[in-house]
């Protein structure tokens, strides 16, 4: 069977699923006065179209920052402006200043969904397809199955709006894995300029490229590469921020909007260390703001430092991908003002390693979807989320036969268990422990989902189920953080030599 | 872990396909549904709240019961489950009632009944010879057939968006075909008789069944040259077949015979007052006929051959369901359409009688009967094209020539279902994506079939 024909079918299936899910309700539908993220997107089109650039990030009578003020970097603003021009062409009422607040209609929903679908089609889906085709040491069938599983990942389908930043980040990873470092870093800079959360991925990119430069020799080719990369990064940032570099106040205001340090350690319920800690000890109220900032900063960097240092010293494509995962996960668990949706920043790199550790990746992606359960229930997406999760699970199980790949070797834990066995000779049951943990995790997730959907929480603890969901997800994520770090640290050259010999 | 593996059916592609399409059907629940949704809700209400004697007389809603009695009993059984979802939908006077629970119940009932369709597809796959095949899963005829049938785009659109219960009915038909392939003729005949009493549209293909069973089952042997051996006529078989059909019909129509309601039932089942063409024309011969009539009348008016006062006011293109008179060409009566249909199916029937080629010949004849009735029948719905597409799928995995024809049939057939999605453009986008998907599938499978069978000798 020709590869391209099957890949087209896979892409069309992905599009069909995305479109059918989008027929459901969107976030904040029919819920005045604030509505939801959908209204935020529409509002940004209104602001960017009607106001001059200088006023986009400032509070004024025309631009009330409390009502969904712009808090993403300039590229998002330019994208909203582009959409606004199209909207103006179709129906100016959608973006009329002030009067279009809370505008909801079938035609408008169709327009917004179409912009999202086009964004996915142009940026994200080609990146996935190309990435799967460029995978090495895998049969054609597995490549196509890999693409199917990535495209069926529920998280990215259920969360409404376009994932330009993830698409660009994926192009970045693709470029760098295929040795087109300049294009890759350009793509990644665009990703950062689209959503500042991409900074979660910035450290691995930086360390990997730095490591590559060191390897090539800092006195020759490496130095040239370093200079070229620096130029590209600076140039892309300057280009995107040009209108805002004219005045110091402009730049500062944008930075203030992007990094709201006044907001606090966390908002709502998120599957994060601080939120889980808060259940036992109300740190949000006890500790002063700057202490919280320092605490989260230190814990984040301490947790990701080992992996990054290893990446600088031994840059490899595989290490790069795993470091992306562990870095993003560290940021998610320990960072400041993390949103539930930021788990998608971790899920994307995990999708990339799906072919290497199918069992653990599938497990992680299931947990990541589960961690967003309160959000999905709020947006009335229970049925699509259950259906897409089951579809994703079936696709992974059928494509990768994940339950047969739970041996130590398959889980990439061989070198680790050998090291442990030097001190504890009886440590032979690692894979069985992991299998049992998987079962417990899945059963807990299913039970919690059922409980959240069918039962009402007790009066004294109205957030009981959301907190339980976050707590369970957080425990799972901690386990994965440890696991991914183990893989990175124990992925030694000797391991790779063994593969070459055998 | 081994237990979990078995439970999730790892490596079993058939389960994966069936589960996958079921999940897709669940995603289609919030899509647009047509008036057929209200039709079936009304029938749930009628069968639940009224006694049998009223079923075919009830006319509170415009959507009167016009399917045979077995379907009415099916709705009756469903209504007993429905009362746990939403009691209000079972009230005959609650016209156009569509609460979210009603929607959920009805959609899930269609999805659930498709289990019969999945089983029938499985049985059909067993009848396919898969020996001369490569190792690649996507080249196995069984896999191809399962995809073509389980993921049939037309069925998805008609059943799960437009809303109907065709899935399990086609399941019954495919099952009866599979039984005939497996030489279990009595079961096949029984299943078809039951099917007829669920939805009488399957009368389109009844001639094929009748002739095949008579020729290949009642005559137990052929002469060496393949022609009929009159002495091998088996009375026992004829009588048992007749008995089966008679018993099924008695079970179905018996109560209404006892109530002296048969004429009323038949008038509901065969409403000839509905007109030559449905509100949305099925792309058949009469559509072309009407179009020609329209063109000629316009030309005639322009060239002053016709008197404007003599033109009837009712227009065929107004989207209404009623009887018309043609202006230029002779008007068409139900008898005329019947004669045209009979003439069209005569060649294939003759072949089936004089030169029977076993079950494959029967299947070919069945497809041709369906197509002929679609082309020349009275008041044909566009959905009837599915009656030709599904059996053709079975044929297409056997021969490359059939696969090419199937490609054309399925692409145009599914395209002609477009007007069924009469709603906002967003749904049309879904249709386009899905149509591209199905076309891609059909094309790819045709290519693989061509590759596969280019090595086999022509003919069989």
Interface residues (C-beta under 8 A of the other chain):
Chain A: X1 X2 X5 X6 X8 X9 X12 X13 X15 X16 X17 X19 X20 X21 X23 X24 X106 X107 X109 X110 X113 X114 X383 X384 X387 X388 X390 X391 X393 X394 X395 X397 X398 X401 X403 X404 X406 X435
Chain B: X1 X4 X5 X8 X9 X10 X11 X13 X16 X19 X20 X23 X24 X26 X27 X28 X29 X30 X31 X136 X138 X139 X424 X425 X426 X427 X429 X430 X433 X434 X436 X437 X440 X441 X443 X444 X447 X448
